């Protein structure tokens, strides 16, 4: 499925970013659609801790991970199994939750990029996500 | 493909979360905390939320 890039405010110029609508779910509770960055440079997926609190997701405090940002800042994040609805499917993946609203919603490599073929075509203002297998739910 | 241009809609928001109509044509809400915004829009349909940043150009992990 093909998706458009988004143009958002930025300096020195507006930013062209590959965002995708994601619904985070836990049991009967879910978020509205959230625009998350599809980031091939991120090892895992992560989101602000508030998302886990809203959904009532229990994070694993024994498996904390220091998320090192581009500016070398470190945010401690903890994984919580989360159902996300993305590109037409529900999948269960660990999301690393931590930080405040300044921690971006990111769809990173492990395991999303194992399940999909992701192609960025920024020159064409688009990117595509195609599922590798036909199973609709991955645990 | 044409990019979806959010520059004007997001320009005045530097932090927190912004709720947009699902056709990305208008802002329907803003809150500093995710939970507060979810409470505001939970009964509305066709809503998309995005984090507000001063600068999306350095929007990297």
N, CA and C atoms of all chains as a GROMACS GRO file, in nm:
protein
  600
    1UNK      N    1   0.084  -0.118   0.000
    1UNK     CA    2   0.000   0.000   0.000
    1UNK      C    3   0.089   0.125   0.000
    2UNK      N    4   0.050   0.221  -0.078
    2UNK     CA    5   0.134   0.340  -0.092
    2UNK      C    6   0.080   0.454  -0.006
    3UNK      N    7   0.172   0.529   0.053
    3UNK     CA    8   0.136   0.639   0.144
    3UNK      C    9   0.211   0.766   0.105
    4UNK      N   10   0.149   0.880   0.131
    4UNK     CA   11   0.218   1.006   0.100
    4UNK      C   12   0.311   1.049   0.212
    5UNK      N   13   0.414   1.123   0.177
    5UNK     CA   14   0.493   1.195   0.276
    5UNK      C   15   0.410   1.313   0.327
    6UNK      N   16   0.448   1.362   0.444
    6UNK     CA   17   0.384   1.480   0.501
    6UNK      C   18   0.485   1.594   0.504
    7UNK      N   19   0.434   1.713   0.486
    7UNK     CA   20   0.516   1.833   0.498
    7UNK      C   21   0.479   1.901   0.629
    8UNK      N   22   0.579   1.921   0.716
    8UNK     CA   23   0.554   1.978   0.848
    8UNK      C   24   0.649   2.094   0.873
    9UNK      N   25   0.614   2.182   0.969
    9UNK     CA   26   0.698   2.300   0.994
    9UNK      C   27   0.841   2.262   1.031
   10UNK      N   28   0.937   2.337   0.981
   10UNK     CA   29   1.076   2.306   1.013
   10UNK      C   30   1.169   2.419   0.978
   11UNK      N   31   1.287   2.412   1.033
   11UNK     CA   32   1.395   2.504   1.003
   11UNK      C   33   1.520   2.422   0.972
   12UNK      N   34   1.596   2.453   0.871
   12UNK     CA   35   1.587   2.573   0.787
   12UNK      C   36   1.478   2.567   0.682
   13UNK      N   37   1.414   2.453   0.664
   13UNK     CA   38   1.303   2.449   0.570
   13UNK      C   39   1.202   2.345   0.616
   14UNK      N   40   1.086   2.347   0.558
   14UNK     CA   41   0.981   2.252   0.597
   14UNK      C   42   1.033   2.109   0.583
   15UNK      N   43   0.982   2.025   0.670
   15UNK     CA   44   1.032   1.887   0.675
   15UNK      C   45   0.938   1.794   0.598
   16UNK      N   46   0.994   1.711   0.515
   16UNK     CA   47   0.918   1.610   0.443
   16UNK      C   48   0.940   1.477   0.514
   17UNK      N   49   0.835   1.423   0.576
   17UNK     CA   50   0.853   1.306   0.662
   17UNK      C   51   0.752   1.196   0.630
   18UNK      N   52   0.798   1.069   0.639
   18UNK     CA   53   0.708   0.956   0.613
   18UNK      C   54   0.628   0.920   0.739
   19UNK      N   55   0.510   0.973   0.749
   19UNK     CA   56   0.423   0.946   0.863
   19UNK      C   57   0.312   0.851   0.822
   20UNK      N   58   0.269   0.770   0.917
   20UNK     CA   59   0.160   0.676   0.888
   20UNK      C   60   0.064   0.673   1.007
   21UNK      N   61  -0.063   0.656   0.977
   21UNK     CA   62  -0.163   0.648   1.084
   21UNK      C   63  -0.155   0.512   1.154
   22UNK      N   64  -0.145   0.518   1.286
   22UNK     CA   65  -0.138   0.397   1.368
   22UNK      C   66  -0.242   0.410   1.479
   23UNK      N   67  -0.315   0.304   1.504
   23UNK     CA   68  -0.403   0.298   1.622
   23UNK      C   69  -0.340   0.201   1.720
   24UNK      N   70  -0.312   0.250   1.841
   24UNK     CA   71  -0.256   0.166   1.947
   24UNK      C   72  -0.372   0.108   2.027
   25UNK      N   73  -0.363  -0.024   2.057
   25UNK     CA   74  -0.474  -0.091   2.124
   25UNK      C   75  -0.424  -0.176   2.240
   26UNK      N   76  -0.509  -0.190   2.339
   26UNK     CA   77  -0.485  -0.287   2.446
   26UNK      C   78  -0.620  -0.336   2.495
   27UNK      N   79  -0.646  -0.461   2.472
   27UNK     CA   80  -0.777  -0.519   2.505
   27UNK      C   81  -0.887  -0.434   2.440
   28UNK      N   82  -0.980  -0.381   2.520
   28UNK     CA   83  -1.092  -0.310   2.460
   28UNK      C   84  -1.065  -0.161   2.442
   29UNK      N   85  -0.948  -0.118   2.484
   29UNK     CA   86  -0.919   0.025   2.476
   29UNK      C   87  -0.828   0.055   2.359
   30UNK      N   88  -0.849   0.169   2.296
   30UNK     CA   89  -0.759   0.208   2.186
   30UNK      C   90  -0.746   0.359   2.179
   31UNK      N   91  -0.645   0.401   2.107
   31UNK     CA   92  -0.625   0.544   2.084
   31UNK      C   93  -0.700   0.584   1.957
   32UNK      N   94  -0.708   0.712   1.932
   32UNK     CA   95  -0.745   0.758   1.799
   32UNK      C   96  -0.628   0.724   1.707
   33UNK      N   97  -0.645   0.749   1.580
   33UNK     CA   98  -0.531   0.735   1.490
   33UNK      C   99  -0.422   0.833   1.530
   34UNK      N  100  -0.300   0.784   1.532
   34UNK     CA  101  -0.185   0.867   1.569
   34UNK      C  102  -0.088   0.865   1.451
   35UNK      N  103  -0.036   0.980   1.414
   35UNK     CA  104   0.064   0.982   1.307
   35UNK      C  105   0.200   0.947   1.366
   36UNK      N  106   0.257   0.837   1.318
   36UNK     CA  107   0.387   0.790   1.366
   36UNK      C  108   0.486   0.792   1.250
   37UNK      N  109   0.612   0.815   1.286
   37UNK     CA  110   0.717   0.818   1.185
   37UNK      C  111   0.764   0.677   1.153
   38UNK      N  112   0.767   0.642   1.026
   38UNK     CA  113   0.826   0.515   0.984
   38UNK      C  114   0.976   0.541   0.971
   39UNK      N  115   1.053   0.477   1.059
   39UNK     CA  116   1.194   0.515   1.073
   39UNK      C  117   1.285   0.392   1.061
   40UNK      N  118   1.345   0.379   0.945
   40UNK     CA  119   1.434   0.264   0.924
   40UNK      C  120   1.561   0.275   1.007
   41UNK      N  121   1.588   0.392   1.064
   41UNK     CA  122   1.706   0.411   1.148
   41UNK      C  123   1.683   0.380   1.294
   42UNK      N  124   1.560   0.348   1.329
   42UNK     CA  125   1.528   0.316   1.468
   42UNK      C  126   1.528   0.164   1.485
   43UNK      N  127   1.595   0.116   1.588
   43UNK     CA  128   1.604  -0.029   1.610
   43UNK      C  129   1.470  -0.087   1.650
   44UNK      N  130   1.394  -0.012   1.728
   44UNK     CA  131   1.265  -0.062   1.779
   44UNK      C  132   1.160   0.047   1.760
   45UNK      N  133   1.037   0.010   1.794
   45UNK     CA  134   0.929   0.109   1.791
   45UNK      C  135   0.913   0.169   1.929
   46UNK      N  136   0.883   0.296   1.934
   46UNK     CA  137   0.859   0.355   2.064
   46UNK      C  138   0.757   0.466   2.060
   47UNK      N  139   0.710   0.500   2.180
   47UNK     CA  140   0.604   0.600   2.194
   47UNK      C  141   0.613   0.658   2.335
   48UNK      N  142   0.557   0.777   2.353
   48UNK     CA  143   0.559   0.837   2.488
   48UNK      C  144   0.486   0.750   2.590
   49UNK      N  145   0.530   0.761   2.713
   49UNK     CA  146   0.473   0.680   2.821
   49UNK      C  147   0.323   0.705   2.837
   50UNK      N  148   0.278   0.825   2.807
   50UNK     CA  149   0.134   0.857   2.819
   50UNK      C  150   0.047   0.764   2.736
   51UNK      N  151   0.098   0.716   2.624
   51UNK     CA  152   0.020   0.625   2.540
   51UNK      C  153  -0.006   0.495   2.615
   52UNK      N  154   0.096   0.444   2.683
   52UNK     CA  155   0.080   0.321   2.763
   52UNK      C  156  -0.015   0.344   2.879
   53UNK      N  157  -0.005   0.460   2.942
   53UNK     CA  158  -0.093   0.491   3.055
   53UNK      C  159  -0.238   0.498   3.010
   54UNK      N  160  -0.262   0.560   2.895
   54UNK     CA  161  -0.398   0.571   2.842
   54UNK      C  162  -0.457   0.433   2.815
   55UNK      N  163  -0.374   0.343   2.764
   55UNK     CA  164  -0.423   0.210   2.726
   55UNK      C  165  -0.420   0.110   2.841
   56UNK      N  166  -0.354   0.145   2.950
   56UNK     CA  167  -0.341   0.051   3.061
   56UNK      C  168  -0.242  -0.061   3.031
   57UNK      N  169  -0.143  -0.033   2.953
   57UNK     CA  170  -0.042  -0.134   2.919
   57UNK      C  171   0.062  -0.142   3.030
   58UNK      N  172   0.092  -0.263   3.071
   58UNK     CA  173   0.195  -0.284   3.173
   58UNK      C  174   0.329  -0.301   3.103
   59UNK      N  175   0.422  -0.217   3.137
   59UNK     CA  176   0.554  -0.228   3.076
   59UNK      C  177   0.642  -0.318   3.161
   60UNK      N  178   0.743  -0.376   3.098
   60UNK     CA  179   0.835  -0.464   3.166
   60UNK      C  180   0.954  -0.382   3.217
   61UNK      N  181   0.950  -0.352   3.346
   61UNK     CA  182   1.053  -0.263   3.402
   61UNK      C  183   1.190  -0.328   3.413
   62UNK      N  184   1.193  -0.461   3.394
   62UNK     CA  185   1.323  -0.530   3.399
   62UNK      C  186   1.398  -0.523   3.266
   63UNK      N  187   1.327  -0.483   3.163
   63UNK     CA  188   1.389  -0.483   3.030
   63UNK      C  189   1.399  -0.342   2.972
   64UNK      N  190   1.436  -0.250   3.059
   64UNK     CA  191   1.452  -0.111   3.016
   64UNK      C  192   1.560  -0.096   2.910
   65UNK      N  193   1.538  -0.002   2.822
   65UNK     CA  194   1.632   0.022   2.712
   65UNK      C  195   1.660   0.172   2.705
   66UNK      N  196   1.787   0.205   2.700
   66UNK     CA  197   1.822   0.346   2.682
   66UNK      C  198   1.810   0.381   2.534
   67UNK      N  199   1.715   0.467   2.503
   67UNK     CA  200   1.699   0.512   2.365
   67UNK      C  201   1.789   0.634   2.346
   68UNK      N  202   1.889   0.614   2.264
   68UNK     CA  203   1.983   0.723   2.241
   68UNK      C  204   1.942   0.800   2.117
   69UNK      N  205   1.914   0.927   2.135
   69UNK     CA  206   1.868   1.010   2.024
   69UNK      C  207   1.982   1.063   1.943
   70UNK      N  208   1.946   1.130   1.836
   70UNK     CA  209   2.042   1.185   1.742
   70UNK      C  210   2.137   1.284   1.810
   71UNK      N  211   2.084   1.357   1.909
   71UNK     CA  212   2.167   1.457   1.979
   71UNK      C  213   2.233   1.396   2.102
   72UNK      N  214   2.234   1.262   2.109
   72UNK     CA  215   2.299   1.187   2.216
   72UNK      C  216   2.222   1.191   2.347
   73UNK      N  217   2.103   1.247   2.348
   73UNK     CA  218   2.022   1.243   2.470
   73UNK      C  219   1.972   1.100   2.491
   74UNK      N  220   1.953   1.064   2.617
   74UNK     CA  221   1.913   0.926   2.649
   74UNK      C  222   1.780   0.928   2.723
   75UNK      N  223   1.688   0.847   2.677
   75UNK     CA  224   1.558   0.831   2.745
   75UNK      C  225   1.539   0.684   2.777
   76UNK      N  226   1.509   0.655   2.902
   76UNK     CA  227   1.485   0.517   2.942
   76UNK      C  228   1.345   0.476   2.898
   77UNK      N  229   1.337   0.369   2.823
   77UNK     CA  230   1.208   0.320   2.773
   77UNK      C  231   1.191   0.174   2.812
   78UNK      N  232   1.066   0.135   2.828
   78UNK     CA  233   1.035  -0.001   2.873
   78UNK      C  234   0.936  -0.065   2.776
   79UNK      N  235   0.957  -0.192   2.743
   79UNK     CA  236   0.869  -0.255   2.643
   79UNK      C  237   0.736  -0.298   2.701
   80UNK      N  238   0.636  -0.285   2.619
   80UNK     CA  239   0.503  -0.335   2.652
   80UNK      C  240   0.441  -0.390   2.526
   81UNK      N  241   0.392  -0.515   2.534
   81UNK     CA  242   0.328  -0.573   2.415
   81UNK      C  243   0.202  -0.494   2.383
   82UNK      N  244   0.194  -0.454   2.259
   82UNK     CA  245   0.088  -0.364   2.218
   82UNK      C  246   0.034  -0.410   2.083
   83UNK      N  247  -0.097  -0.405   2.069
   83UNK     CA  248  -0.155  -0.429   1.937
   83UNK      C  249  -0.159  -0.295   1.864
   84UNK      N  250  -0.107  -0.295   1.744
   84UNK     CA  251  -0.120  -0.173   1.664
   84UNK      C  252  -0.192  -0.207   1.535
   85UNK      N  253  -0.275  -0.115   1.495
   85UNK     CA  254  -0.340  -0.127   1.364
   85UNK      C  255  -0.263  -0.038   1.269
   86UNK      N  256  -0.203  -0.100   1.170
   86UNK     CA  257  -0.118  -0.025   1.078
   86UNK      C  258  -0.128  -0.087   0.939
   87UNK      N  259  -0.140  -0.005   0.840
   87UNK     CA  260  -0.146  -0.050   0.701
   87UNK      C  261  -0.246  -0.164   0.681
   88UNK      N  262  -0.362  -0.149   0.744
   88UNK     CA  263  -0.471  -0.243   0.722
   88UNK      C  264  -0.471  -0.368   0.807
   89UNK      N  265  -0.375  -0.381   0.898
   89UNK     CA  266  -0.369  -0.502   0.981
   89UNK      C  267  -0.347  -0.469   1.127
   90UNK      N  268  -0.389  -0.565   1.211
   90UNK     CA  269  -0.353  -0.561   1.352
   90UNK      C  270  -0.233  -0.653   1.374
   91UNK      N  271  -0.132  -0.601   1.440
   91UNK     CA  272  -0.018  -0.685   1.477
   91UNK      C  273   0.017  -0.658   1.623
   92UNK      N  274   0.071  -0.758   1.688
   92UNK     CA  275   0.116  -0.743   1.826
   92UNK      C  276   0.267  -0.730   1.826
   93UNK      N  277   0.314  -0.616   1.873
   93UNK     CA  278   0.458  -0.595   1.876
   93UNK      C  279   0.497  -0.525   2.007
   94UNK      N  280   0.623  -0.539   2.048
   94UNK     CA  281   0.667  -0.463   2.165
   94UNK      C  282   0.689  -0.316   2.125
   95UNK      N  283   0.626  -0.228   2.200
   95UNK     CA  284   0.652  -0.085   2.185
   95UNK      C  285   0.731  -0.043   2.308
   96UNK      N  286   0.836   0.033   2.290
   96UNK     CA  287   0.913   0.084   2.403
   96UNK      C  288   0.855   0.220   2.443
   97UNK      N  289   0.802   0.224   2.565
   97UNK     CA  290   0.737   0.345   2.614
   97UNK      C  291   0.829   0.418   2.711
   98UNK      N  292   0.828   0.550   2.701
   98UNK     CA  293   0.907   0.629   2.795
   98UNK      C  294   0.903   0.775   2.759
   99UNK      N  295   0.953   0.856   2.850
   99UNK     CA  296   0.964   0.999   2.822
   99UNK      C  297   0.830   1.070   2.817
  100UNK      N  298   0.838   1.198   2.786
  100UNK     CA  299   0.718   1.280   2.775
  100UNK      C  300   0.674   1.290   2.631
  101UNK      N  301   0.592   1.392   2.604
  101UNK     CA  302   0.538   1.407   2.469
  101UNK      C  303   0.646   1.440   2.366
  102UNK      N  304   0.764   1.474   2.415
  102UNK     CA  305   0.871   1.504   2.320
  102UNK      C  306   0.936   1.378   2.263
  103UNK      N  307   0.903   1.261   2.320
  103UNK     CA  308   0.950   1.135   2.260
  103UNK      C  309   0.855   1.100   2.146
  104UNK      N  310   0.913   1.084   2.030
  104UNK     CA  311   0.828   1.068   1.912
  104UNK      C  312   0.769   0.929   1.901
  105UNK      N  313   0.653   0.923   1.837
  105UNK     CA  314   0.594   0.794   1.802
  105UNK      C  315   0.666   0.743   1.678
  106UNK      N  316   0.735   0.631   1.696
  106UNK     CA  317   0.821   0.579   1.590
  106UNK      C  318   0.783   0.433   1.562
  107UNK      N  319   0.776   0.400   1.436
  107UNK     CA  320   0.767   0.260   1.397
  107UNK      C  321   0.905   0.222   1.345
  108UNK      N  322   0.976   0.143   1.425
  108UNK     CA  323   1.114   0.109   1.392
  108UNK      C  324   1.127  -0.032   1.335
  109UNK      N  325   1.250  -0.077   1.326
  109UNK     CA  326   1.282  -0.199   1.252
  109UNK      C  327   1.227  -0.328   1.315
  110UNK      N  328   1.256  -0.347   1.444
  110UNK     CA  329   1.226  -0.476   1.507
  110UNK      C  330   1.090  -0.474   1.575
  111UNK      N  331   0.994  -0.552   1.532
  111UNK     CA  332   0.999  -0.651   1.423
  111UNK      C  333   0.928  -0.604   1.296
  112UNK      N  334   0.883  -0.479   1.293
  112UNK     CA  335   0.795  -0.437   1.182
  112UNK      C  336   0.860  -0.457   1.045
  113UNK      N  337   0.990  -0.428   1.038
  113UNK     CA  338   1.056  -0.439   0.908
  113UNK      C  339   1.087  -0.584   0.870
  114UNK      N  340   1.068  -0.676   0.967
  114UNK     CA  341   1.077  -0.819   0.934
  114UNK      C  342   0.948  -0.869   0.870
  115UNK      N  343   0.841  -0.798   0.897
  115UNK     CA  344   0.708  -0.842   0.853
  115UNK      C  345   0.664  -0.776   0.723
  116UNK      N  346   0.734  -0.672   0.686
  116UNK     CA  347   0.690  -0.593   0.572
  116UNK      C  348   0.807  -0.558   0.481
  117UNK      N  349   0.772  -0.526   0.361
  117UNK     CA  350   0.869  -0.465   0.270
  117UNK      C  351   0.837  -0.316   0.267
  118UNK      N  352   0.932  -0.237   0.316
  118UNK     CA  353   0.911  -0.093   0.322
  118UNK      C  354   1.003  -0.026   0.221
  119UNK      N  355   0.944   0.053   0.136
  119UNK     CA  356   1.024   0.123   0.036
  119UNK      C  357   0.996   0.273   0.045
  120UNK      N  358   1.103   0.348   0.065
  120UNK     CA  359   1.090   0.493   0.070
  120UNK      C  360   1.120   0.550  -0.068
  121UNK      N  361   1.028   0.630  -0.118
  121UNK     CA  362   1.049   0.698  -0.246
  121UNK      C  363   1.025   0.847  -0.225
  122UNK      N  364   1.114   0.903  -0.147
  122UNK     CA  365   1.098   1.045  -0.112
  122UNK      C  366   1.095   1.133  -0.236
  123UNK      N  367   1.173   1.097  -0.337
  123UNK     CA  368   1.174   1.175  -0.461
  123UNK      C  369   1.036   1.181  -0.524
  124UNK      N  370   0.953   1.082  -0.488
  124UNK     CA  371   0.817   1.073  -0.542
  124UNK      C  372   0.713   1.111  -0.437
  125UNK      N  373   0.761   1.165  -0.323
  125UNK     CA  374   0.675   1.206  -0.211
  125UNK      C  375   0.591   1.091  -0.156
  126UNK      N  376   0.643   0.969  -0.166
  126UNK     CA  377   0.564   0.855  -0.120
  126UNK      C  378   0.653   0.745  -0.064
  127UNK      N  379   0.590   0.656   0.012
  127UNK     CA  380   0.656   0.534   0.056
  127UNK      C  381   0.552   0.424   0.052
  128UNK      N  382   0.599   0.300   0.049
  128UNK     CA  383   0.504   0.189   0.041
  128UNK      C  384   0.535   0.085   0.148
  129UNK      N  385   0.430   0.020   0.194
  129UNK     CA  386   0.441  -0.088   0.292
  129UNK      C  387   0.364  -0.208   0.238
  130UNK      N  388   0.433  -0.318   0.220
  130UNK     CA  389   0.368  -0.440   0.173
  130UNK      C  390   0.399  -0.552   0.271
  131UNK      N  391   0.296  -0.624   0.312
  131UNK     CA  392   0.314  -0.733   0.408
  131UNK      C  393   0.382  -0.851   0.340
  132UNK      N  394   0.475  -0.913   0.413
  132UNK     CA  395   0.549  -1.026   0.358
  132UNK      C  396   0.464  -1.151   0.354
  133UNK      N  397   0.391  -1.178   0.463
  133UNK     CA  398   0.305  -1.297   0.462
  133UNK      C  399   0.159  -1.257   0.473
  134UNK      N  400   0.074  -1.357   0.459
  134UNK     CA  401  -0.069  -1.326   0.451
  134UNK      C  402  -0.139  -1.335   0.585
  135UNK      N  403  -0.064  -1.372   0.690
  135UNK     CA  404  -0.127  -1.375   0.821
  135UNK      C  405  -0.162  -1.234   0.862
  136UNK      N  406  -0.280  -1.220   0.922
  136UNK     CA  407  -0.323  -1.086   0.957
  136UNK      C  408  -0.279  -1.046   1.098
  137UNK      N  409  -0.241  -1.144   1.178
  137UNK     CA  410  -0.201  -1.113   1.316
  137UNK      C  411  -0.070  -1.184   1.346
  138UNK      N  412   0.023  -1.113   1.402
  138UNK     CA  413   0.153  -1.171   1.435
  138UNK      C  414   0.175  -1.154   1.584
  139UNK      N  415   0.208  -1.265   1.650
  139UNK     CA  416   0.232  -1.257   1.794
  139UNK      C  417   0.380  -1.270   1.825
  140UNK      N  418   0.299   1.134  -0.635
  140UNK     CA  419   0.204   1.150  -0.526
  140UNK      C  420   0.223   1.288  -0.462
  141UNK      N  421   0.117   1.346  -0.417
  141UNK     CA  422   0.126   1.479  -0.355
  141UNK      C  423   0.142   1.466  -0.204
  142UNK      N  424   0.234   1.545  -0.150
  142UNK     CA  425   0.253   1.544  -0.005
  142UNK      C  426   0.132   1.607   0.064
  143UNK      N  427   0.108   1.564   0.188
  143UNK     CA  428   0.005   1.628   0.270
  143UNK      C  429   0.071   1.739   0.349
  144UNK      N  430   0.028   1.859   0.322
  144UNK     CA  431   0.095   1.976   0.379
  144UNK      C  432   0.030   2.018   0.510
  145UNK      N  433   0.102   1.998   0.619
  145UNK     CA  434   0.050   2.035   0.751
  145UNK      C  435   0.118   2.161   0.806
  146UNK      N  436   0.197   2.227   0.726
  146UNK     CA  437   0.278   2.338   0.778
  146UNK      C  438   0.192   2.449   0.837
  147UNK      N  439   0.086   2.487   0.768
  147UNK     CA  440   0.002   2.596   0.820
  147UNK      C  441  -0.077   2.552   0.943
  148UNK      N  442  -0.130   2.431   0.938
  148UNK     CA  443  -0.212   2.383   1.050
  148UNK      C  444  -0.130   2.370   1.178
  149UNK      N  445  -0.005   2.330   1.165
  149UNK     CA  446   0.076   2.300   1.284
  149UNK      C  447   0.162   2.418   1.330
  150UNK      N  448   0.166   2.522   1.250
  150UNK     CA  449   0.261   2.631   1.274
  150UNK      C  450   0.254   2.690   1.416
  151UNK      N  451   0.134   2.705   1.470
  151UNK     CA  452   0.121   2.773   1.600
  151UNK      C  453   0.140   2.678   1.719
  152UNK      N  454   0.157   2.549   1.692
  152UNK     CA  455   0.170   2.452   1.801
  152UNK      C  456   0.316   2.407   1.813
  153UNK      N  457   0.374   2.430   1.929
  153UNK     CA  458   0.515   2.399   1.949
  153UNK      C  459   0.538   2.279   2.039
  154UNK      N  460   0.435   2.236   2.109
  154UNK     CA  461   0.449   2.123   2.201
  154UNK      C  462   0.314   2.058   2.221
  155UNK      N  463   0.315   1.943   2.285
  155UNK     CA  464   0.191   1.872   2.313
  155UNK      C  465   0.141   1.793   2.194
  156UNK      N  466   0.008   1.785   2.183
  156UNK     CA  467  -0.054   1.702   2.081
  156UNK      C  468  -0.164   1.782   2.012
  157UNK      N  469  -0.179   1.759   1.882
  157UNK     CA  470  -0.279   1.830   1.804
  157UNK      C  471  -0.371   1.726   1.740
  158UNK      N  472  -0.503   1.750   1.750
  158UNK     CA  473  -0.601   1.664   1.683
  158UNK      C  474  -0.644   1.730   1.554
  159UNK      N  475  -0.641   1.652   1.447
  159UNK     CA  476  -0.677   1.702   1.314
  159UNK      C  477  -0.796   1.623   1.262
  160UNK      N  478  -0.871   1.686   1.174
  160UNK     CA  479  -0.973   1.610   1.102
  160UNK      C  480  -0.902   1.509   1.012
  161UNK      N  481  -0.968   1.397   0.984
  161UNK     CA  482  -0.898   1.290   0.912
  161UNK      C  483  -0.866   1.325   0.768
  162UNK      N  484  -0.925   1.434   0.717
  162UNK     CA  485  -0.885   1.479   0.582
  162UNK      C  486  -0.774   1.584   0.590
  163UNK      N  487  -0.723   1.605   0.712
  163UNK     CA  488  -0.611   1.697   0.738
  163UNK      C  489  -0.642   1.840   0.697
  164UNK      N  490  -0.769   1.880   0.706
  164UNK     CA  491  -0.805   2.015   0.661
  164UNK      C  492  -0.816   2.114   0.777
  165UNK      N  493  -0.833   2.064   0.902
  165UNK     CA  494  -0.853   2.157   1.012
  165UNK      C  495  -0.808   2.096   1.144
  166UNK      N  496  -0.777   2.185   1.237
  166UNK     CA  497  -0.741   2.144   1.373
  166UNK      C  498  -0.868   2.136   1.456
  167UNK      N  499  -0.887   2.027   1.526
  167UNK     CA  500  -1.007   2.014   1.608
  167UNK      C  501  -0.977   2.014   1.758
  168UNK      N  502  -0.850   2.017   1.795
  168UNK     CA  503  -0.818   2.023   1.936
  168UNK      C  504  -0.668   2.022   1.961
  169UNK      N  505  -0.630   2.066   2.079
  169UNK     CA  506  -0.490   2.065   2.120
  169UNK      C  507  -0.483   2.046   2.270
  170UNK      N  508  -0.386   1.972   2.316
  170UNK     CA  509  -0.362   1.956   2.460
  170UNK      C  510  -0.215   1.928   2.480
  171UNK      N  511  -0.166   1.967   2.595
  171UNK     CA  512  -0.026   1.940   2.624
  171UNK      C  513  -0.002   1.792   2.649
  172UNK      N  514  -0.103   1.725   2.707
  172UNK     CA  515  -0.085   1.583   2.740
  172UNK      C  516  -0.172   1.494   2.650
  173UNK      N  517  -0.115   1.383   2.611
  173UNK     CA  518  -0.183   1.287   2.523
  173UNK      C  519  -0.316   1.243   2.583
  174UNK      N  520  -0.314   1.212   2.711
  174UNK     CA  521  -0.435   1.162   2.776
  174UNK      C  522  -0.546   1.267   2.775
  175UNK      N  523  -0.509   1.392   2.798
  175UNK     CA  524  -0.610   1.498   2.795
  175UNK      C  525  -0.672   1.512   2.657
  176UNK      N  526  -0.591   1.500   2.554
  176UNK     CA  527  -0.645   1.512   2.418
  176UNK      C  528  -0.733   1.392   2.383
  177UNK      N  529  -0.690   1.273   2.427
  177UNK     CA  530  -0.773   1.155   2.400
  177UNK      C  531  -0.910   1.169   2.467
  178UNK      N  532  -0.912   1.222   2.587
  178UNK     CA  533  -1.041   1.243   2.655
  178UNK      C  534  -1.128   1.342   2.578
  179UNK      N  535  -1.064   1.446   2.523
  179UNK     CA  536  -1.139   1.548   2.449
  179UNK      C  537  -1.202   1.492   2.322
  180UNK      N  538  -1.131   1.403   2.253
  180UNK     CA  539  -1.177   1.363   2.119
  180UNK      C  540  -1.230   1.219   2.114
  181UNK      N  541  -1.239   1.153   2.228
  181UNK     CA  542  -1.270   1.010   2.224
  181UNK      C  543  -1.407   0.980   2.165
  182UNK      N  544  -1.500   1.075   2.172
  182UNK     CA  545  -1.633   1.051   2.116
  182UNK      C  546  -1.648   1.104   1.974
  183UNK      N  547  -1.544   1.165   1.923
  183UNK     CA  548  -1.549   1.217   1.786
  183UNK      C  549  -1.496   1.112   1.689
  184UNK      N  550  -1.549   1.114   1.569
  184UNK     CA  551  -1.503   1.020   1.468
  184UNK      C  552  -1.409   1.092   1.371
  185UNK      N  553  -1.330   1.010   1.301
  185UNK     CA  554  -1.243   1.061   1.195
  185UNK      C  555  -1.146   1.167   1.246
  186UNK      N  556  -1.074   1.130   1.351
  186UNK     CA  557  -0.975   1.218   1.411
  186UNK      C  558  -0.837   1.153   1.398
  187UNK      N  559  -0.739   1.235   1.368
  187UNK     CA  560  -0.600   1.190   1.366
  187UNK      C  561  -0.521   1.283   1.457
  188UNK      N  562  -0.437   1.227   1.544
  188UNK     CA  563  -0.358   1.314   1.630
  188UNK      C  564  -0.210   1.305   1.592
  189UNK      N  565  -0.143   1.416   1.615
  189UNK     CA  566   0.000   1.423   1.584
  189UNK      C  567   0.069   1.500   1.695
  190UNK      N  568   0.192   1.464   1.723
  190UNK     CA  569   0.269   1.537   1.821
  190UNK      C  570   0.311   1.671   1.763
  191UNK      N  571   0.306   1.773   1.848
  191UNK     CA  572   0.344   1.907   1.803
  191UNK      C  573   0.490   1.932   1.839
  192UNK      N  574   0.566   1.973   1.740
  192UNK     CA  575   0.707   2.006   1.761
  192UNK      C  576   0.737   2.142   1.700
  193UNK      N  577   0.832   2.208   1.760
  193UNK     CA  578   0.877   2.336   1.707
  193UNK      C  579   0.937   2.318   1.569
  194UNK      N  580   1.007   2.207   1.553
  194UNK     CA  581   1.082   2.186   1.429
  194UNK      C  582   1.079   2.038   1.392
  195UNK      N  583   1.012   2.006   1.284
  195UNK     CA  584   1.004   1.867   1.239
  195UNK      C  585   1.124   1.830   1.150
  196UNK      N  586   1.206   1.930   1.123
  196UNK     CA  587   1.319   1.902   1.036
  196UNK      C  588   1.421   1.811   1.104
  197UNK      N  589   1.426   1.820   1.238
  197UNK     CA  590   1.514   1.729   1.312
  197UNK      C  591   1.433   1.619   1.378
  198UNK      N  592   1.327   1.576   1.312
  198UNK     CA  593   1.235   1.474   1.361
  198UNK      C  594   1.298   1.338   1.337
  199UNK      N  595   1.396   1.306   1.420
  199UNK     CA  596   1.466   1.179   1.406
  199UNK      C  597   1.481   1.116   1.543
  200UNK      N  598   1.502   0.987   1.544
  200UNK     CA  599   1.517   0.918   1.672
  200UNK      C  600   1.658   0.934   1.724
   0.00000   0.00000   0.00000
